[in-house]
Amino acid sequence: MVQASSIESSVVSFERNAFRLLSLPADAQAKEIYRQQQRIQNALELGDDDVVSNFAFLPKVSLSAEAILEAVNRVERQRAVEELFWVHQVGGKFDFESGTIEKVLSSLRADAGQNTTKGSVAQHNLAVIFTCLAHGLNGSRRLDYWKDAIQYWNATLANDVFWQFMQDRDELAGLNGGSPSPNDLRSIAREVIQRAMLTQIWIAIDNREYNEIATLLSIIREYKQLFEADSTLSAVGNRMAKDGSVAIGGILDRVSAIPEGADKTIARATLDTAEEDLHRIGENFDAIIQAFGAANAFAGLYDARALALKKLSVAFFNLVGDEQAALRLAMAAGAIACDPNLRDEAEVGCRFIRRSLCCSEAVVFIEQKNYAAAEEKFASALTLSTDEQKAEILELQQGVRRARIFGNVDTTSRSPSLSTFNGIGAKFYGSRDFDKETNSYITVHWFVFFYLPIIPIACYRVADRGHNLYTIYGRVPLTPLLRKYRWGALAAAALLVIGLMVNSGSSSGNSASTYTPPSVSSQPTESFSTNTSQSSEKEAIEAERAELKRLSDSLDLQKQDIDQQSADLKRMQSYIRSVKDEYTEGAIPEDVQEQYNTTVDDYNNKLPSYNAAVRGYNSDLQQYQERIAAFNGRVNHYNATQ
């Protein structure tokens, strides 16, 4: 019995098969072998190394006297093995001498489909020829030959008719120990094919022919029973992971060599090159891994790539301050890491970088005096902060909030006049931008006439102290609408004064020429009655003025309450939006999810009450404005009768 482990390495190579070197079919008789040996040796002695071959359609092999002698010795020692890896003619049933490779293959394919001895031998011959072509040729066509060779070897191993043919061979039966059993020959064939394929893979790996590696691995997967795919793929995976890790290690060495404080332009160029190299390694190995069909065979390589991406992310963050690139690389590391601890570390890195990005963007907004946007960014940073970091973010957020509230407050203007005489003077009316923390809001400083706001003078941020007393923080700019209104009111007042002056001058001229003051006794009763009516009208006007003042104060209180509710709702909206922007659905951490759900419920509960309050305020405001219009008409009529 011939053991697979006894196969000599020269036999494993199809190019050096004994029968191929002798240019004889595998079923040649012994006398033919010795005659051919003598013929070839004579030709070589005469310097003719271009001996005519019976298999001219196959790539030519080099010959020497020593190689021919060794070939004959191998036939004598292990003819069964030599026959196993060469073509048989079966008494002249196959013609290998007169045809081209296409003609030979076409003829063999036509016979290979028969369930006969001739068909099974044709199948085996195709396996041998395709293997020789795959070994002897270069280019992409070689991989196609490998696919065909393995297809026919797989069919041959399963074809009992062929193995019975081998057992019945007279030449093999005459060997010492008798003819090898079919199982022995199958084992030898399987091991030789496995070694041949692995040899091709190792060569492709050494040459970094990644597409070729992927193709060869796909063949192994397709014929996994022939190649014992699990162990074969494991061996290849370990080798690839090792080579990949070495390449990745070289990239990391370049990154580690960048000194702290290095010129950012030079550092970025090194980091960009390292990222490109790492990406190229990933693309090459992804094609191979896809051919494997099982990523777990390369878990070590995935983790090595993830670790490299993580370190590259840190370098981009620390050495060149590119937070966007650092975040992209950290996310890529987490996406490919197989080790749970490495995934967790990548996630921590992502949170850290996102937090830094939020803070950086908040600083930009602060410089632009866009404090509301800065507050939103700090709110997002807060959700990404650890317990130790939250105190710092809260302090920054508080500072931005105060900057938003008091940033445009002129603290040098804090003492406006709020006195009136007989309803004429200056007072505060209205409120907006309520701040819960300081209990302050912006109000308008009006010139009032009979307690009615006529001309807006300025705006102030104030806080109520009760009993019409205020803490005045400072002056703020009038809104564009109030500025336009003030100019309009001043223009109207100027026109009114001019009109009164003109009317007054005209009345004075007429009176001097025609008017004679009547005596008391001759004054008509209608005059007395009219004066009494005017006195009652004035009292009614004052009563209405007081009622309007009460309504105005009530509207101010409603507005403050609405502003407070609006501020609370906006804060909740900002938090809800920041969580949605930060996490995808289903990926919200448990502690954040609980706070998020509570905030959403609170928001949904408060929204109807807020909307109802706004509707009520708008209705009351409309009624107030209608009464103001009626009151102004009444006052104008009263003044005209004076």
Secondary structure, 3 states (H helix, E strand, C coil): CCCHHHCCHHHHCHHHCHHHHHCCCCCCCHHHHHHHHHHHHHHHHCCCCCCCCCCCCCCCCCCCHHHHHHHHHHHHHHHHHHHHCCCCCCCCCCCCCCCCHHHHHHHHHHHHCCCCHHHHHHHHHHHHHHHHHHHHCCCCHHHHHHHHHHHHHHHHHCCHHHHHHHHCCHHHHCCCCCCCCHHHHHHHHHHHHHHHHHHHHHHHHHCCCHHHHHHHHHHHHHCHHHHCHHHHHHHHHHHHHHHHHHHHHHHHHHHHCCCCCCCHHHHHHHHHHHHHHHHHHHHHHHHHHHHHCCHHHHHHHHHHHHHHHHHHHHHHHHHCCCHHHHHHHHHHHHHHCCCHHHHHHHHHHHHHHHHHHHHHHHHHHHHCCCHHHHHHHHHHHHHCCCHHHHHHHHHHHHHHHHHHHHCCCECCCCCCCCCEECCEEEEEEEEEEEECCCCEEEEEEEEEECCEEEEEEEEEEEEEEECCEEEEEEEECCCHHHHHHHHHHHHHHHHHHHHHHHHHHHHHHHHHHHCCCCCCCCCCHHHHHHHHHHHHHHHHHHHHHHHHHHHHHHHHHHHHHHHHHHHHHHHHHHHHHHHHHHCCCCCCCHHHHHHHHHHHHHHHHHHHHHHHHHHHHHHHHHHHHHHHHHHHHHHHHHHHCC
